[in-house]
Amino acid sequence: MKVCIYGAGAIGGWIGTHLARQGCNLSAVARGATLEALQQHGLLLRQGDEDMHTSLVARENPADLGVQDLVIVSVKAPAMAEVAHHIAPLLGPDTVVLTAMNGVPWWFLQGFGGALSGATLESVDPAGAIAQRIPAAQVIGCVVHASCSVDMPGVIRHHFGNGLIVGEPSGTDTPRVQALGALLAQAGFNATVSPQIQKDVWYKLWGNMTINPISAFTGATTNVILDDPLVRDFVSRIMLEAKAIGERIGIPIAQTPEDRHAVTRKLGAFRTSMLQDVDAGKPVELDALVASVRELGQLTKVATPFTDALLGLSRLHARGLGLYPQQ
């Protein structure tokens, strides 16, 4: 099976390594220092006490790799438009595009959402440019419940978690999604097939759409954020807005914000991925995590004053650092 990682960072490198050990023919689209490291040394995954070395073909131009059976897109959301612009040489009629990304994806309302089904979210896919280049029919969504980081280009560290939830945007139980779930399970992941992947996307978003940006503009770890009663209340009010939106589009959450806070507290003094991006001077995923929720609130007629405040503060901070587009 020909598998290509588009975005050979933390999550892509982690998934790709395990698939290569399962016998898949692994390649990667990369550039800069990551491309050089992969070409010279291959991919290294540090997991517990084990170092896993993987050889792979790495190229900057997707046309050099040709049509794949599976393309794993694991870039940060701000890079997705560029990926879509260059991905065509990897895609044949039967290629599966597995999106292992945070936040609301461009395909979120494809085959789902009631009256909103088929709508384009301008916050994550302006003018539908991504959807035009990566048809929803070729997409399988993936929600990652794991923590990985990049020690240096081509060197990935797995911290904790092993969960991958996959599902068709349409909710259909297809042979290909079952086959992919089985492959991921054989590769050692705690893989499950979801009948409604949007629900899993929304549930994960429900927790990290608040903690991620707040950590990014305060520098605080998750425990410090939740220990402040005023900040915790702010987080809870945003979550209640998102919960109301979910009910309008068919993905109710049967939990309270405090229930989710208890789960987050188990992470301890955790540095979120967005805080790590700010520290590294990388663009932040505000559109996929926050602006998309605001837009869905507008579409469903749910007022989102607290979400609006979070987005305004977060993008003001990020713009000051050059990590989010100017107006």
Order of alpha helices (4+ residues) and beta strands (2+ residues): beta-alpha-beta-alpha-beta-beta-beta-beta-alpha-beta-alpha-beta-beta-alpha-beta-alpha-alpha-alpha-alpha-alpha-alpha-alpha
